[in-house]
Amino acid sequence: MRAIAKGRVQGVCFRLYVQEQAEQLGLCGWVRNCPDGSVEAVAEGEPETLAEFEKRLRHGSPWSRVDGLTRKDSASTGEFDGFAIRHG
């Protein structure tokens, strides 16, 4: 799945929160800040686990405010071996 979170999601430890939630759920992928102020996450896992991940993303970290989240599903590629925070 690919998710884009909008709202107050940069500068509030949101990427670290996303990484922690993904690791707790056993998901693989990455998260990064986008130039428009949103945060993008790509995750692979079982459908039920991805649904829980989406729920946690919508909730957000204690300091964030998620005003909207879009999700697009696609086939897993198996290219990830963990969950990383990407920079740049």
N, C-alpha and C positions, 0 to 999 in steps of 0.2 A: 504494500500500500504506500501511497504517497499522500502526505497530509501537509496542508499549509495553514498555519495558525496566524491569525491577525488580532491586533489589539496591542496591549502593553506587554510585549513578549521579548523585547531586546533590552539588555542591561538589567535584567531582574532574575538571573540564574535559570531562565527557562530552558536553555539547551542542556544544562546539567541535570535539571529535573527530568527532561525527556530521556536523556541517557540512562538515568537511574531507573526510571519506570520500565524502559525497554529491557534493561538487564535483569530487573526483578522478574519480568515476564518471560525471559529467555528468548527475546527477539534479537535479530541481527539487522544491521543497517547503519544509518547515520542521520545526523541532524546538523543544520547550519542556519546562520542568519542570512537573510536576503537583503539586497540593497533597498527594497521598498519598505523595510521595517518589519516584515513578516518573518516567520521561522518555518523552514521546510524540513520535513522528516520523511525518510524512506525506511520502511521496516518490512521484514519478512517473517512469517510465522503462520501458525494455524489460524483459521478464520475466527474462532472464538477468542483467541488470545489477542488478535488484532482489534477485535471489537472492544475488549477491555482496555487496550492501549489507547484507542480513540477516545473512550470515555475519560481516561486520565488526562489526555491532552486537552480535552474540552474543559476540564476542571482547572488545570494549570497549576503552576507552583504557587507557594504562599504569597509571593510578591508580584505575580503577573496578573493580567486580566485578559482572558481570551474572549474577544468579541465575536469571533467567527472561526470556523474550522471547515475546510473543504477536504474531502477525501476522494481519492481515485484509486481503485484496485487494478492490479495487473498481475500477470503470472510471476511467480518467484523465479529468480535467476540463480540463486545459490552462490552468488559471488561474495557474500559477506561472511566473515567468521567471528564477528563480534558487533558491538554497537559503538560508533565513534562520533565525536564532535568534530565537524569539519570547520576549518577556518579559511576565510577568503573565497 
